[in-house]
Amino acid sequence: MRRLISAQCALPRIRAEIEIPGGAPGWLGWLVATDPEGAVLGVAAGGVPVPGEGEVYALAVAAGSRRRGVGTALLAAATDRMRSYGAHDQRVELPAEKDPALPFYTRMGFGSLGPTRWSRALP
């Protein structure tokens, strides 16, 4: 199995969230992108913890699948879910100021709210 790297979310947290019956308030679950054979290409998780504000909790793409639209598709699917729950803004918190995912999020229209916090209005 290929390795997915996400500094935003540790495996114990993922296990705990998957096991929450019915999910936590505002939790919209995990989205998984696979290839036709079923290999995992990427994952995303998010929710709407505060009315009107979607939050990307994690987004990870396998190294061999980066720059092929997987992250963009996962973010779009998570965004659609958040929008259907009333989100008009979307936020993400990165683990570091110069996180490797920062160029992706700025290309997606996120602007800085501080050193590691980013936001965008949803169209």
PAGUVO-389787 format. One record per residue (C-alpha): x, y, z; residue in one letter. Coordinates in steps of 0.5 Angstrom, whole numbers, plus 2048, in hexadecimal, padded with zeros to 3 digits. Example, Ala and Ser with C-alpha at 12.3 -4.5 7.8 and 13.67 -1.06 7.14 Angstrom:
# PAGUVO-389787
R / c1 / c2 / c3 / residuo
R / 819 / 7F7 / 810 / A
R / 81B / 7FE / 80E / S
END
This chain:
# PAGUVO-389787
R / c1 / c2 / c3 / residuo
R / 800 / 800 / 800 / M
R / 802 / 807 / 7FE / R
R / 804 / 80C / 804 / R
R / 7FF / 812 / 805 / L
R / 802 / 818 / 809 / I
R / 7FE / 81D / 80C / S
R / 801 / 821 / 812 / A
R / 7FA / 823 / 814 / Q
R / 7F7 / 81D / 816 / C
R / 7FA / 817 / 81A / A
R / 7F8 / 810 / 819 / L
R / 7F5 / 80F / 821 / P
R / 7F1 / 815 / 81F / R
R / 7EF / 812 / 819 / I
R / 7ED / 80C / 81C / R
R / 7E9 / 810 / 822 / A
R / 7E5 / 814 / 81D / E
R / 7E3 / 80E / 818 / I
R / 7E1 / 80A / 81F / E
R / 7DC / 810 / 821 / I
R / 7D5 / 80D / 820 / P
R / 7D1 / 812 / 81C / G
R / 7D7 / 817 / 81C / G
R / 7D9 / 81D / 820 / A
R / 7D5 / 823 / 820 / P
R / 7D7 / 827 / 819 / G
R / 7DB / 821 / 817 / W
R / 7DA / 81F / 810 / L
R / 7DE / 819 / 80F / G
R / 7E4 / 816 / 80B / W
R / 7E4 / 816 / 803 / L
R / 7E9 / 811 / 800 / V
R / 7EB / 812 / 7F8 / A
R / 7ED / 80B / 7F5 / T
R / 7F0 / 809 / 7EF / D
R / 7EC / 804 / 7EA / P
R / 7EF / 7FE / 7EE / E
R / 7ED / 801 / 7F5 / G
R / 7F4 / 803 / 7F7 / A
R / 7F3 / 80A / 7FB / V
R / 7F6 / 810 / 7F8 / L
R / 7F4 / 815 / 7FD / G
R / 7EF / 817 / 803 / V
R / 7EC / 81D / 806 / A
R / 7E8 / 81E / 80C / A
R / 7E4 / 824 / 80E / G
R / 7DE / 827 / 811 / G
R / 7DA / 82D / 813 / V
R / 7DB / 82E / 81B / P
R / 7D9 / 835 / 81B / V
R / 7D2 / 837 / 817 / P
R / 7D5 / 83A / 810 / G
R / 7DC / 838 / 811 / E
R / 7DF / 832 / 80E / G
R / 7E5 / 82F / 810 / E
R / 7EA / 82A / 80C / V
R / 7ED / 826 / 812 / Y
R / 7F1 / 822 / 80D / A
R / 7F3 / 821 / 806 / L
R / 7F8 / 81C / 804 / A
R / 7FA / 819 / 7FD / V
R / 7FF / 814 / 7FC / A
R / 806 / 816 / 7F9 / A
R / 805 / 813 / 7F2 / G
R / 7FE / 816 / 7F1 / S
R / 800 / 81D / 7F3 / R
R / 7FF / 822 / 7ED / R
R / 7FA / 81E / 7EA / R
R / 7F3 / 821 / 7EC / G
R / 7F2 / 81D / 7F2 / V
R / 7F3 / 822 / 7F8 / G
R / 7EF / 827 / 7F4 / T
R / 7E9 / 822 / 7F3 / A
R / 7E9 / 820 / 7FA / L
R / 7E9 / 827 / 7FC / L
R / 7E3 / 828 / 7F7 / A
R / 7DF / 823 / 7FA / A
R / 7E1 / 825 / 801 / A
R / 7DF / 82C / 800 / T
R / 7D8 / 829 / 7FC / D
R / 7D6 / 826 / 803 / R
R / 7D8 / 82C / 807 / M
R / 7D4 / 830 / 803 / R
R / 7CE / 82B / 803 / S
R / 7CE / 82C / 80B / Y
R / 7CE / 834 / 80A / G
R / 7D6 / 836 / 80A / A
R / 7D7 / 83C / 806 / H
R / 7DE / 83D / 808 / D
R / 7E4 / 837 / 809 / Q
R / 7EA / 837 / 80D / R
R / 7F0 / 833 / 80E / V
R / 7F5 / 833 / 813 / E
R / 7FC / 830 / 811 / L
R / 801 / 82E / 816 / P
R / 807 / 833 / 814 / A
R / 807 / 839 / 811 / E
R / 80B / 837 / 80B / K
R / 807 / 830 / 80A / D
R / 808 / 82C / 804 / P
R / 801 / 82D / 802 / A
R / 801 / 834 / 803 / L
R / 801 / 835 / 7FB / P
R / 7FC / 831 / 7FA / F
R / 7F7 / 834 / 7FF / Y
R / 7F9 / 83B / 7FC / T
R / 7F8 / 839 / 7F5 / R
R / 7F1 / 837 / 7F7 / M
R / 7EF / 83E / 7FA / G
R / 7F1 / 83D / 801 / F
R / 7F4 / 844 / 804 / G
R / 7F7 / 844 / 80B / S
R / 7F4 / 846 / 811 / L
R / 7FB / 845 / 815 / G
R / 801 / 841 / 814 / P
R / 7FE / 83A / 814 / T
R / 7F6 / 83C / 813 / R
R / 7F3 / 83C / 80C / W
R / 7EC / 83E / 80A / S
R / 7E8 / 83F / 803 / R
R / 7E1 / 841 / 802 / A
R / 7DD / 83C / 7FE / L
R / 7DA / 83E / 7F7 / P
END
